[in-house]
Amino acid sequence: MMAKINIASWLAVLFSVILLLFPSLSSLEAYQGRMLAIMILAVVLWISELIPVYATGLLIICLQLIFLSDRGLKWLVDDGAPLAYQDVMANFASPIVILFLGGFSLASAANKYKIDRIMAHSLLKPFGTRPRFIMLGMMVITALFSMFMSNTATTAMMLAILSPVLAGLPEDEPSRKGFLLSVPLAANVGGIGTPIGTPPNAVALKYLSANTPISFGSWMAFGIPLVILFLTLGWWWLNTLYKPATPRLELKIERPKVRPRVAMIFYGTFASTIFLWLTSAFHGLNSYIVASIPLTIFFATGILDKGDIKKFNWEVLWLIAGGIALGQGMADSGLSQKLIELIPTAAMSIALLLIVFSALAYLMANFISNTATANLLLPLVATVVTGFQADDSMAVALVQIALVCSFGMAFPISTPPNALAYSTGLIDSRDLLKTGGFISVLGLIFVTAMGYLLL
């Protein structure tokens, strides 16, 4: 079966290369045909993972520079070069990339000095010794960290903290699986709470027009209630499936010491960054500019050094940059508009179109990267909504699809947190399907219904 999938993927890659070299086969303008070839190639590679997903992001930018930019191959420029090469390269330093670099700096500093464990120790203590409430504590802490850190880094950290919890449970304790599943579930759900919690959120902000901006605080105003709702549902579901048999559990989590200077700089910077993110409407600094503050302070004070830079999740940034470049290229070449013209929008309401896009986003996000899904669909959604001349609906539409992408968490391959939990060998894909699948379906229904009511 896998061999057949690989053969089909390679055939699709071959088709994309032929279309890239002979764009007239597409019956589009030559430059649109080349952009279509790049889009098809990106979709195939993101789904099949014939090369790493972040490498696909780099490939998109490389191909756009060569085949579509004003400094590309000379004999192609005469056919049309809709992209300025500076604009294509600028995707590597997009405001969204800076936003994530700021988040990475906070996560890296917390992990380097084990401040994340100190915070986890302090936050878990109030949840007592009953397993079901310790699980709730794990989920709350994971979700909190995931709002401001990479959900992959959060999951790795919380799985390490979970080790002493699992060590205190008997081998035949049903809640062992529940504890392990609670971490990726909470990390996936927690990322919904802020614009930097998960890449689809940031991608959605990229396509919001100047007339429909969403501030950091405004996102949290609807994101946090969603997180609370689905954390509660997830906690109830896990305790229903894996009801604890052990009445009490004593926690033994290491509480490391941190030098006073490091603690002062970290906590001061962390608190100031969160405060500035939440009050952007008051002081005028947007979330991208605020993200540069911890990045600058931590390296200027020596809290982080060049060795820490190497540990940043650069592959995520390359994936995001490639996705932004793909969306921008589709828009600037006119390909997005051509694709939208194939959809019978005249016979469909905007609400019905968003239901269709939501279903498509849900299916794609469960089988490929939710970031890749957002990068592929959000430009099309933005074009569709623009065609309806409904500016008030733009924010609802983009946020709805971004949230649906984030709810794709049914399988081990759906999200990095799922893959990390699955890699422990203590759970299997059926366990993830029973938990993540249940919550993701509820999320799809709830978000789509709310979007329908708000349009």
Buried (B, 14 or more C-beta within 10 A) or exposed (E): EEEEEEEEBEEBBEBBEEBBEEBEEBEBBBBBBBBBBBBBBBBBBBBBBBEEBBBBBBBBBBBBBBBBBBBBEEEBBEBBBBBEBEBBBBBBEBBBBBBBBBBBBBBBBBBBBBBBBBBBBEBBEEBBEBBBBBBBBBBBBBBBBBBBBBBBBBBBBBBBBBEBBBEBBEEEBBBBBBBBBBBBBBBBBBBBBBBBBBBBBBBBBBBBEEEBEBBBBBBBEBBBEBBBBBBEBBBEBBBEBBEBEBEEBEBEBEEEEBEEEBBEBBEEBBEBBBEBBBBBEEEEBBBBBBBBBBBEBBBEEEBBEEEBBEBBBEBBBBBBBBBBBBBBBBBBBBBBBBBBEEBEBEEBEBBEBBBEBBEBBBBBBBBBBBBBBBBBBBBBBBBBBBBBEBEEBBBBBBBBBBBBBBBBBBBBBBBBBBBBBBEEEBBEBEBBBBBBBBBBEBBBEBBBEBBBEBB
